[in-house]
Amino acid sequence: MANTGNIVTPLNFSGKSVEAELVQNATDFRVQGRNIVINLGMSGIPIGEAPGKAIPPLSSTILVDTTIEQADSLVLLRTKPDSISVITGEPGWSLLADLPPGSKATPFPKDIPLWKSPQDDAGRITFDPAVVLEEATAPEQPQEFQIKVNLWFAPAGTDCAIHNQHDFIEVHTQVHGTGRMQKFRAQDPSTHYEDILMSPGYTTPDPFCSTGPDGTFIYPWHQYHADTDCVWLAVEYHAQAS
Protein backbone atom coordinates (compact mmCIF):
# COMPACT_ATOMS: atom_id res chain seq x y z
CA MET A 1 0.00 0.00 0.00
CA ALA A 2 1.33 3.44 -0.95
CA ASN A 3 2.39 5.79 1.83
CA THR A 4 -0.14 8.64 1.97
CA GLY A 5 1.48 10.45 4.89
CA ASN A 6 3.85 13.43 5.03
CA ILE A 7 2.72 14.95 1.74
CA VAL A 8 4.84 18.07 1.22
CA THR A 9 3.85 20.54 -1.53
CA PRO A 10 5.55 23.88 -2.26
CA LEU A 11 2.97 26.68 -2.24
CA ASN A 12 2.81 28.79 -5.39
CA PHE A 13 4.06 31.93 -3.59
CA SER A 14 7.16 30.19 -2.25
CA GLY A 15 10.22 32.15 -3.34
CA LYS A 16 13.65 33.45 -2.48
CA SER A 17 12.40 35.68 0.36
CA VAL A 18 9.95 33.26 2.00
CA GLU A 19 9.98 29.53 1.35
CA ALA A 20 6.46 28.14 1.88
CA GLU A 21 5.31 24.51 2.03
CA LEU A 22 2.00 22.79 2.71
CA VAL A 23 2.32 19.56 4.72
CA GLN A 24 -0.67 17.19 4.86
CA ASN A 25 -1.23 13.99 6.84
CA ALA A 26 1.94 14.52 8.85
CA THR A 27 3.18 11.62 10.97
CA ASP A 28 6.50 11.85 12.82
CA PHE A 29 7.37 14.68 10.48
CA ARG A 30 10.83 16.16 10.96
CA VAL A 31 11.03 19.97 10.89
CA GLN A 32 14.49 20.86 9.56
CA GLY A 33 16.01 24.15 10.69
CA ARG A 34 13.97 27.16 11.83
CA ASN A 35 10.36 27.29 10.59
CA ILE A 36 7.18 29.16 11.34
CA VAL A 37 4.59 26.38 11.68
CA ILE A 38 0.90 27.26 11.16
CA ASN A 39 -1.80 24.78 12.16
CA LEU A 40 -4.50 24.87 9.46
CA GLY A 41 -6.52 22.08 11.05
CA MET A 42 -9.01 21.91 13.88
CA SER A 43 -7.02 19.51 16.09
CA GLY A 44 -3.94 20.33 18.13
CA ILE A 45 -0.52 19.43 16.68
CA PRO A 46 1.61 17.51 19.23
CA ILE A 47 5.37 18.09 19.26
CA GLY A 48 7.85 15.38 20.20
CA GLU A 49 9.65 17.41 22.89
CA ALA A 50 6.42 18.49 24.62
CA PRO A 51 4.33 15.46 25.67
CA GLY A 52 0.74 16.40 26.35
CA LYS A 53 1.11 19.81 24.70
CA ALA A 54 0.17 20.87 21.19
CA ILE A 55 -0.02 23.77 18.75
CA PRO A 56 -3.71 24.74 19.00
CA PRO A 57 -5.98 25.04 15.95
CA LEU A 58 -5.77 28.37 14.11
CA SER A 59 -2.45 29.05 15.80
CA SER A 60 1.28 28.91 15.12
CA THR A 61 4.73 28.82 16.63
CA ILE A 62 8.40 28.76 15.60
CA LEU A 63 10.00 25.31 15.66
CA VAL A 64 13.68 24.45 15.24
CA ASP A 65 14.93 20.93 14.38
CA THR A 66 12.10 19.01 16.02
CA THR A 67 9.44 16.42 15.21
CA ILE A 68 5.72 16.91 14.71
CA GLU A 69 3.98 13.74 15.86
CA GLN A 70 0.76 14.14 13.89
CA ALA A 71 -1.06 16.87 11.97
CA ASP A 72 -3.84 16.97 9.42
CA SER A 73 -2.61 20.08 7.65
CA LEU A 74 0.05 22.71 8.31
CA VAL A 75 2.11 25.36 6.58
CA LEU A 76 5.87 25.75 7.02
CA LEU A 77 7.47 29.15 6.34
CA ARG A 78 11.20 29.86 6.25
CA THR A 79 12.29 33.47 5.86
CA LYS A 80 15.41 35.09 4.46
CA PRO A 81 15.30 38.56 6.05
CA ASP A 82 18.08 39.98 3.87
CA SER A 83 15.85 39.64 0.78
CA ILE A 84 12.47 40.67 2.21
CA SER A 85 12.70 44.11 0.60
CA VAL A 86 12.55 42.56 -2.89
CA ILE A 87 9.70 40.12 -2.21
CA THR A 88 7.20 42.19 -4.20
CA GLY A 89 9.33 41.69 -7.30
CA GLU A 90 8.86 37.92 -7.19
CA PRO A 91 6.53 36.26 -9.73
CA GLY A 92 2.83 36.91 -9.26
CA TRP A 93 3.03 39.69 -6.65
CA SER A 94 0.73 42.66 -7.30
CA LEU A 95 -0.09 45.99 -5.73
CA LEU A 96 -3.60 45.44 -4.36
CA ALA A 97 -4.85 48.61 -6.06
CA ASP A 98 -3.89 47.09 -9.43
CA LEU A 99 -6.04 43.99 -8.89
CA PRO A 100 -9.73 44.00 -9.93
CA PRO A 101 -12.05 44.44 -6.93
CA GLY A 102 -14.57 41.76 -6.08
CA SER A 103 -18.12 42.04 -7.36
CA LYS A 104 -19.26 43.85 -4.20
CA ALA A 105 -16.10 45.83 -3.49
CA THR A 106 -14.98 49.32 -4.40
CA PRO A 107 -11.52 49.82 -5.95
CA PHE A 108 -8.70 49.75 -3.39
CA PRO A 109 -7.01 53.14 -2.80
CA LYS A 110 -4.01 53.60 -5.07
CA ASP A 111 -2.07 55.55 -2.42
CA ILE A 112 -1.84 52.55 -0.02
CA PRO A 113 1.29 50.43 -0.75
CA LEU A 114 -0.26 47.06 0.13
CA TRP A 115 1.05 44.13 -1.92
CA LYS A 116 -0.44 40.64 -2.36
CA SER A 117 1.23 37.40 -3.42
CA PRO A 118 -0.46 34.77 -5.56
CA GLN A 119 -3.09 32.86 -3.57
CA ASP A 120 -3.00 29.08 -3.29
CA ASP A 121 -5.48 26.39 -2.29
CA ALA A 122 -4.41 24.45 0.82
CA GLY A 123 -7.01 21.68 0.88
CA ARG A 124 -10.48 21.25 2.36
CA ILE A 125 -11.65 20.84 5.92
CA THR A 126 -14.99 20.21 7.64
CA PHE A 127 -16.01 21.96 10.86
CA ASP A 128 -18.90 23.76 12.53
CA PRO A 129 -18.14 27.50 12.32
CA ALA A 130 -20.25 28.18 15.42
CA VAL A 131 -17.84 26.06 17.46
CA VAL A 132 -14.72 27.61 15.93
CA LEU A 133 -16.10 31.09 16.59
CA GLU A 134 -17.02 30.10 20.17
CA GLU A 135 -20.75 30.55 19.63
CA ALA A 136 -21.48 26.90 20.49
CA THR A 137 -19.71 24.20 22.47
CA ALA A 138 -20.77 21.14 20.46
CA PRO A 139 -20.86 20.77 16.67
CA GLU A 140 -24.34 20.68 15.19
CA GLN A 141 -23.97 21.89 11.59
CA PRO A 142 -20.57 20.92 10.16
CA GLN A 143 -19.69 22.58 6.86
CA GLU A 144 -16.99 21.98 4.29
CA PHE A 145 -14.51 24.83 3.79
CA GLN A 146 -11.83 25.46 1.18
CA ILE A 147 -8.60 26.73 2.75
CA LYS A 148 -6.82 29.49 0.83
CA VAL A 149 -3.49 31.08 1.75
CA ASN A 150 -1.37 33.98 0.53
CA LEU A 151 1.26 36.44 1.72
CA TRP A 152 0.95 40.20 2.09
CA PHE A 153 3.62 42.92 2.24
CA ALA A 154 3.40 46.53 3.46
CA PRO A 155 6.25 48.96 4.17
CA ALA A 156 6.78 50.56 7.57
CA GLY A 157 4.06 52.97 8.68
CA THR A 158 1.36 51.66 6.33
CA ASP A 159 -2.28 51.69 7.41
CA CYS A 160 -3.77 48.96 5.24
CA ALA A 161 -7.35 50.37 5.07
CA ILE A 162 -10.19 49.97 7.57
CA HIS A 163 -12.74 47.44 6.31
CA ASN A 164 -15.38 45.01 7.58
CA GLN A 165 -16.31 42.88 4.57
CA HIS A 166 -15.18 39.27 4.11
CA ASP A 167 -17.17 36.26 2.95
CA PHE A 168 -14.83 33.86 4.76
CA ILE A 169 -13.24 33.18 8.16
CA GLU A 170 -9.67 34.47 8.31
CA VAL A 171 -6.68 34.57 10.62
CA HIS A 172 -3.25 36.16 10.10
CA THR A 173 0.29 34.97 10.88
CA GLN A 174 3.17 37.42 11.18
CA VAL A 175 6.10 36.29 9.03
CA HIS A 176 8.57 39.22 9.07
CA GLY A 177 8.74 42.51 10.96
CA THR A 178 6.30 43.78 13.56
CA GLY A 179 2.79 45.05 13.03
CA ARG A 180 -0.64 45.01 14.58
CA MET A 181 -4.22 44.10 13.83
CA GLN A 182 -6.43 47.00 14.84
CA LYS A 183 -10.17 47.27 15.51
CA PHE A 184 -12.41 50.33 15.14
CA ARG A 185 -15.98 51.33 16.00
CA ALA A 186 -16.48 52.80 12.51
CA GLN A 187 -14.56 53.33 9.28
CA ASP A 188 -12.73 56.20 10.95
CA PRO A 189 -9.21 56.08 12.49
CA SER A 190 -10.37 58.17 15.45
CA THR A 191 -12.65 55.29 16.57
CA HIS A 192 -9.70 52.91 17.13
CA TYR A 193 -10.24 50.79 20.27
CA GLU A 194 -7.97 47.70 20.14
CA ASP A 195 -4.46 46.70 19.06
CA ILE A 196 -3.29 43.09 18.69
CA LEU A 197 0.51 43.14 18.44
CA MET A 198 2.05 40.85 15.82
CA SER A 199 5.63 39.55 15.85
CA PRO A 200 7.11 36.75 13.71
CA GLY A 201 5.51 33.38 14.42
CA TYR A 202 2.34 34.82 16.02
CA THR A 203 -1.14 34.08 14.66
CA THR A 204 -4.37 35.80 15.69
CA PRO A 205 -5.97 32.60 17.10
CA ASP A 206 -9.45 34.05 17.62
CA PRO A 207 -11.07 35.03 14.30
CA PHE A 208 -12.62 38.49 14.48
CA CYS A 209 -15.92 37.48 12.91
CA SER A 210 -19.22 36.08 14.16
CA THR A 211 -21.91 34.25 12.21
CA GLY A 212 -24.95 36.14 11.01
CA PRO A 213 -28.49 34.71 10.90
CA ASP A 214 -28.10 33.95 7.18
CA GLY A 215 -24.82 32.07 7.70
CA THR A 216 -22.57 34.89 6.49
CA PHE A 217 -19.68 36.21 8.57
CA ILE A 218 -19.91 39.57 10.33
CA TYR A 219 -16.66 41.44 10.99
CA PRO A 220 -15.92 44.53 13.07
CA TRP A 221 -14.15 47.40 11.34
CA HIS A 222 -10.48 46.40 11.30
CA GLN A 223 -7.17 46.86 9.53
CA TYR A 224 -3.54 45.74 9.52
CA HIS A 225 -0.94 48.37 10.46
CA ALA A 226 2.75 47.83 9.65
CA ASP A 227 5.10 49.21 12.31
CA THR A 228 8.12 48.04 10.27
CA ASP A 229 8.37 46.55 6.79
CA CYS A 230 6.05 43.58 7.24
CA VAL A 231 5.16 40.28 5.63
CA TRP A 232 2.23 38.29 6.96
CA LEU A 233 0.25 35.22 5.91
CA ALA A 234 -3.53 35.27 5.49
CA VAL A 235 -5.36 31.98 6.03
CA GLU A 236 -8.92 32.02 4.70
CA TYR A 237 -11.67 29.42 5.21
CA HIS A 238 -14.27 29.67 2.44
CA ALA A 239 -17.58 27.88 3.01
CA GLN A 240 -18.53 25.53 0.18
CA ALA A 241 -22.05 25.13 -1.15
CA SER A 242 -23.77 22.08 0.33
N, C-alpha and C positions, 0 to 999 in steps of 0.2 A: 504494500500500500504506500502511495506517495506521501511524503511528509508535507503537511499543509500548515505547519507552524513556522513562526519567525519569517513572515513574508515582508521583505524590506523593499520599498519602492521609492526612488527619488521623486520628490514633488516638483512640479514643473516650474516653480520659482527658485529652485535650488541654484546657487551660483557661487561666484568667487567670494562674495562678501558674507553670505549666509548659506551654509549647506543645510538642506532640509530633507528629511526622510520620513515616510510613513511606515510604521511597523504594525502589522496585524497578526493576531493569534500568537503573541509572544509567549514563549515558554523557556525559562532559564536563558533569557536573552542577555548577552554580554554587551554592556555599554562601554565603548572604547573611548578613552580620553574624556574631555569635559563637554557635556551636552546639557542643553535645556531640554527637559522631558515634559511634554504636555499630555495629560490623560484625557483622551477624547471620549472614553467610555463612561459608563454609569456604575462601574464597580471600582473599588480601590485597587491600586497597583502595588503589590508587596515587593519589597526590596530585600535582597539576601542578607544584608548587614543589619536589618532592623526587623527582627521577628515580631509579628503582631502589629506592625505599623505599615501604613500604605500611603501612596499618593492619592488623595481623595479625587472623586470625579470632578470634572471641570476645574482642575487645578494643575499645578506644575511645580517643578523644583529643578535644581541643577545637580546632576550626578556626575561623578568622576570615577571611571574604571570600576564599575560595580555590575551586579547582576539583577535583572528584573525577573522575578519568579514567574509571573503570569500577567498578561494584559490582553484585553480584547483589541484595543486600538490606541496607538500613541504616536506623537510626532517628536522627532529628535531634531534639534537645531544646534549647529555649531557655527560660531561667529568668528570673523577675522576683522577685529576692530580697525586695523590699519587701512582697510579698503571700504569701510562703511560709506565714506563720502561719495563713492562712485557707484553705489548700488543702483541708483535710478537710471544709470546708463546701461544696465544689464538688459538682456532681451525681454521684451514684453512689458516693461515698466512704463507707466503713463502718468502724467499729471491728471489728477482727478477731473479738473475743469475741462480737459480735452476729451473725456469719455462721454458718450451720450447718456443723459439722465434716464432713469427708469420711467415707466409710463405715467407714474403719478408724481414724479419729482420735478422740481425746477432746476435749471442749470446750476452747477456748483460755481461759486464765486471764483473768478479767474485770478484774483489777487491773493488767494490762499495757496501756499506752496505745499500742498498735500499730494503725495505720490502713492500709487497703488501698483503692486506687482500683479502678474497673472494670478488668477484664482484656480484652485485645483479641487477636484472631488476627493474626499477622504473616506469614502464608504458610507454605509447606511447603518442606522441604529434604531432600535425601538424602545420607547419609554413613555411614561405618562408625564406630560409637561407640568401638570398640577403638582406632582410630587417633586419634580426638579426645581420648580419655582416656590416650593414650600407652602403651597396652598392646600395640600392634602398630605396625609401620612401614609396612605396605602394606594397603590395603583388601581385605578378603575377603568380608565380609557386610554390604554397604550396606543401610541401612534408611531408610524415609521417616519424617520427624518433622514434627509440627505445631509451629510457633513461637508461643508465647504471651508477651505482655508486659503488665506493669502496674507502677504506682508504689506505693511504701510511704512512710509518714511515721511518725516516732517523735520525741517531744520529748527534749531533752537529758537524759542520764543513764539512758535506758531500756535495760534488758537485755531483748531481744526473745524470750527463751525458748530454752533449749537443746533441740535436737531432732536426729533423725537419719533421719527418714522422708520420702522424696520418691520418686515414681514417674516422675521425669523428670530430665534433665540441666539444671542451672541455673548461671547466672553473674549477678553483680550489678554495676551501674554506679552510682557515687555521682553524685548530681545537685545536691544542696545540702547545705552543712554538712560536718562531718567525723565519721567513725565508724570502725568496725572490724568485720571478720569475725573471729570467734574460734572456736578449736577446743578440744575437751575430751576427756579420756580416758573420761569417764562423764557421765551427766546430773547433774552436781554442779559448781557453780562453782569449788570448790577444786581440781578436776582440770584447770583451764585450762592449756594448753601452747603456744598460738600466737596471735598477733595479726597480722592483715593490715590495715594502715592504709588508709583510704579517704578521698580528697579528691575534689572535683568533677572529673569527666572520667575518673576511674580505674575500670577494670573488672577484676574478679578473672579473669585470662585462663585459669587452670588450674582447671577444675571440680573440686570436692572429691571427687566420687564415683569409684567403680570399678565394673566390671561383675561381677555375680555369675554363678554357673554356669547359672542359669535365665534369664539375660538381664535381670534387674532391676538397679537401681542401688543400690549400697551406699555410704552416707554415714557419715563420722565424726560424733560429737556436735559440733554447731556452733550458733552464734547470731550475730545482728547486735547490736552495741552502739552506741548513739548518744552520741557525746561532746558534740555540740551538737544543736540541732533539725536533723533530717536528713530528706532525701528521697532515695530511691534507686530505681533501676529493676531489676526482676527480669526476666530473659530465660530462658524455660523451653523445653526441647526435649522434646516428648512423642512417644514412639515410637508409630507407627500399626500396626494389625494388618495382617499381610501377607496 
